[in-house]
Amino acid sequence: MGKVGLNKKNECQWKRICFMLLFCISITQVYGKASDMKGRLRGQVLDEVTQNPLIAAAVVLEGTTMGAAVDMDGQYVIENIAPGIYNVRFMMMGYKERIVNNVVINPNRTTWQRIELKPTVVQSEKVSVTAGYFHEARDGVVSNRSVDYQELRSDPGSAEDIQRAVQTLPSVVSGADQDNEIIVRGGMPGENLFVMDNIEIPNPNHFAEQGYGGGPINMINTDFVRRVDFYAGAFPARYGDKCSSVMDISLREGDREHMTGHASLGMAGLGIIAEGPLDSGRGSYILSARKSYLDMIADAIGLTAIPAYYSLQGKAVLDINKSNQLIFNALYGNDKIALDEGEDDMGNEDYLFDMSSGQYAAGVTLRTLYGDKGFSRVTMSQVSNFWDEKINRLSKQPVWNNRSEETETTFKAEMVYLPVERLELNYGGQVKRIHFDLQKFGERDTIYYHEFDENGEAHAVDIFQTYDTFRVGNQKSTYKAAAFGQIKWKPGPFLTATLGLRADYFQYIDETAVDPRLGMSFGLTSRTHLNMAVGRHSQAPNYSEITAHPMNSDLKYKETRQVVLGLDHLFREDILMTFELFYKDYQKVPIGMADMTPDPFDVSDGRGVSKGTGYSKGFELFIQKKLTDRYHFSISYAYSIARGKDPRYNTYFNWDYDYRHMLTAMGGLHFDLKNKTWYRNMKKNWLYKTLGWLLPLADEVEVSCRLRYLGGRPYTMPRYYPELQIWVLDSEVPLNGQRYPYYLRLDLRIDQRYMFNGWNIVAYLDMMNVLNRKNIWMYWYDSDGTVNSVDQFHFVPIGGISFEF
């Protein structure tokens, strides 16, 4: 069959698959009976500091006369709620009022909410302290955001990926659309710490990049997430071994009343979730399995580079008694991609690619409450990553091999203790046993002199330079240890001071980093606060860096000294503005020995030295309105400068992520149609039941968009040597002296929720880069001297559908 005929066949098969998916929605509209059944809201209210139940708290459904009082276990229940989306207010004397918005009540189902209230100092019983819809991350003084599940799920352009969702925040970017790596305030990849229910995970992504924290798709199921606390800098002392930021992911519990679940199809693949009670409600479980579907339909859409992956995730909790709870977590993922010869658009038609990777994380936590004096958490966990990457010539001769495994076994303990009123102590530590086995090979390389014949064809005539075979074979067990202590003092209702100290030790390099940190927040008014944080944040070299050369055991901890000054103002309960100035100074950054000389042909043999320096500075403005009055929006703008020192000439140059200008605007409109007379009548019409899926209508509809602008990213323009048939970064060319064109992308998302008796459908269409702008990712320099641009995502529509039962 000719190529044209094959393309037509593939197109027809792909259309057939899309039609079958849409037909599923149509069938449910024909046979699914619209529901008039009521729903239920149930949950528990806890003290954020001590984790103890708040007995006297009140819960109110905003816009209704419905509410409940919390019982002796801190639990509440509100029955007979009309299905829909609500805002829920939590109140208690001595605590900041908190409003949780976008709470979905489904017919004949129970919605669970585990809410923590922040204690405050009040001088009179008449004083009402309101935090509104905005909840600070625990111990967060500056540069922090707390994002809930609904905000993560409905973020346009993120395809329900938690790392992509936080990129709406100021100064948070990724290297490219194809990667969800979190890069903050001009920093470097791999500087973000991931914590999932007190378990540290180096890289929670499918096709994880070794030594970094990114990948195309996050493994953690968004439907498990209760809340994400994100710290963009100057984070508390209990977090360490990272220089830039922290993403602390809290997972929800499973349903303690009934067995429920749902099936879904989206960017992360085909998935199913099941959850239910354990031991008559003394605990619960939640399990999920997801598998990619592109490998199942590869022939239909004409793919040759076929990503195949699957993941398993589970969580179980069990209340031993009122003071002790066991929490089990497990996560596993496996990835594989193969690229046949002749199909690479970047000139690699002579090679075969076969890459696989995977990881697992498992842990158990004992949480113990000590009345009104505090709580402790003790966690045992193990996390492991492996890579098996092969690049071969058509003759099967190996060009590059990487067989690596990195495993961390961790014992971690933390205590929060309140010795007296207004004083909080937080202390703890951890020990990690680390085992890595890294086996890497790169073939011997030769640069030839070439001469040209009368037809302009180049022919090798002599050897210019040779590079020996690159080999790394390192198998070793070592350990890391850390301890921290923090004092939080609230002398009055308008002042909070936090003083912390952290020490990290890495046996392999025999280095200790000691990091003092200080944060203060002063209330100018009940709605306006002046905040400040200063401290040092250190990061050990990653395992790839220390094993790349036998002498790299002398590498040091990379250090940043950070200063942040901020102002936040709550215009009203649902609108918050923050403005921050920041400065981040880098010292002892690992760089290659070859990068310290002006000779572009120096051998890069993996030897590194901790002699890199640099800084980033700038300001950020963030304004956010939560979902009330049917709409929400956020606007973030940041201007920053990120520069490093060129060790060759002792001059500064622009770092790779020095975008300068970063603007993100996002907004959405919510429509509640289920009680509209015209909509209820239309649903009875046979034409709508057959073709209704063509319209953006449902019981609940949200339309949202996100616009992102970034200044041009810097790059270094190499020089082409025709006699060598290579491109070279000449010594006289300034590093990152050129910039790519500016980045502009508009994303649009439509969310639809259909409610039936005891089950629901949630569908979405996430359209990335609807303007189809060609944002340049990089330039590809071919050996014949030509230059081609490699684009980021063009227009990419991604759909998803979940069946909740």
Sequence and secondary structure as in RCSB ss.txt:
>XXXX:A:sequence
MGKVGLNKKNECQWKRICFMLLFCISITQVYGKASDMKGRLRGQVLDEVTQNPLIAAAVVLEGTTMGAAVDMDGQ
YVIENIAPGIYNVRFMMMGYKERIVNNVVINPNRTTWQRIELKPTVVQSEKVSVTAGYFHEARDGVVSNRSVDYQ
ELRSDPGSAEDIQRAVQTLPSVVSGADQDNEIIVRGGMPGENLFVMDNIEIPNPNHFAEQGYGGGPINMINTDFV
RRVDFYAGAFPARYGDKCSSVMDISLREGDREHMTGHASLGMAGLGIIAEGPLDSGRGSYILSARKSYLDMIADA
IGLTAIPAYYSLQGKAVLDINKSNQLIFNALYGNDKIALDEGEDDMGNEDYLFDMSSGQYAAGVTLRTLYGDKGF
SRVTMSQVSNFWDEKINRLSKQPVWNNRSEETETTFKAEMVYLPVERLELNYGGQVKRIHFDLQKFGERDTIYYH
EFDENGEAHAVDIFQTYDTFRVGNQKSTYKAAAFGQIKWKPGPFLTATLGLRADYFQYIDETAVDPRLGMSFGLT
SRTHLNMAVGRHSQAPNYSEITAHPMNSDLKYKETRQVVLGLDHLFREDILMTFELFYKDYQKVPIGMADMTPDP
FDVSDGRGVSKGTGYSKGFELFIQKKLTDRYHFSISYAYSIARGKDPRYNTYFNWDYDYRHMLTAMGGLHFDLKN
KTWYRNMKKNWLYKTLGWLLPLADEVEVSCRLRYLGGRPYTMPRYYPELQIWVLDSEVPLNGQRYPYYLRLDLRI
DQRYMFNGWNIVAYLDMMNVLNRKNIWMYWYDSDGTVNSVDQFHFVPIGGISFEF
>XXXX:A:secstr
  HHHHHHHHHHHHHHHHHHHHHHHHHHHHH  B    EEEEEEEEETTT  B TT EEEETTSS EEE  TTSE
EEEEEE SEEEEEEEE TTB BEEEEEEEE TT EEEEEEEE B   SSTT   B TT    TT  SSEEEEEHH
HHHT TTSTT HHHHGGGSTTEE S TT    EETT  TT EEEEETTEE S  EET  TTSS  SEE S GGGE
EEEEEE SS  TTS S SSEEEEEEE    SSS EEEEEEETTEEEEEEEEEETTTTEEEEEEEEE STTTSHHH
HT SSEEEEEEEEEEEEEESSSSEEEEEEEEEEEEEEEE TT  TTS TTEEEEEEEEEEEEEEEEEEE GGGEE
EEEEEEEEEEEEEEEEEETT  EEEEEEEEEEEEEEEEEEEEEEETTEEEEEEEEEEEEEEEEEEEE  EEEEEE
EE TT  EEEEEEEEEE  EEEEEEEEEEEEEEEEEEEEEEETTEEEEEEEEEEEETTTTEEEEEEEEEEEEESS
SSEEEEEEEEEEEE   HHHHHSSGGGGG   EEEEEEEEEEEEEEETTEEEEEEEEEEEEEEEEEEGGGGSS T
T    S EEEEEEEEEEEEEEEEEEEEETTEEEEEEEEEEEEEEEETTTTEEEE TT   EEEEEEEEEEEE TT
 HHHHHHHTSHHHHHHGGGSS  SEEEEEEEEEEE   EE   EEETTTTEEE  TTS TT EE   EEEEEEEE
EEEEEETTEEEEEEEEEE TT    EEEEEE TTS EEEEE   SEEEEEEEEE 
